[in-house]
């Protein structure tokens, strides 16, 4: 899952220009990278994760299993990109600062990488 998270993160980072990539497409990749990183974290804690796009649920599971994802909690705002918003063609831009969100997601992926031998 961590390799897949890195793949989605790489896509998100390459979509930094809002003139070239719509926010919905970029946000989907941030959501996917976050989801897969959290699932990798749960796996690193030797637990099973559910099939879900709900980032808040995955964060709670990491906490329940002994991890501390609180530094990355703001990424839960990306859940709608993975479920509802990816199917809407008239999504109004939220004008998110992509560099900041990409960095937070990068920090999460790097944190999870530290847990995996």
Buried (B, 14 or more C-beta within 10 A) or exposed (E): BBEBBBBBBEBBBEBEEEEEBBBBBBBBBBBBBBBBBBBBBBBBBEBEBEEBBBBEBBBEBBEEBEBEBEEBEEBBBBBBBBEEBBEEEEBEEEEBEBEEBBEBBBBBBEBBBEEEE
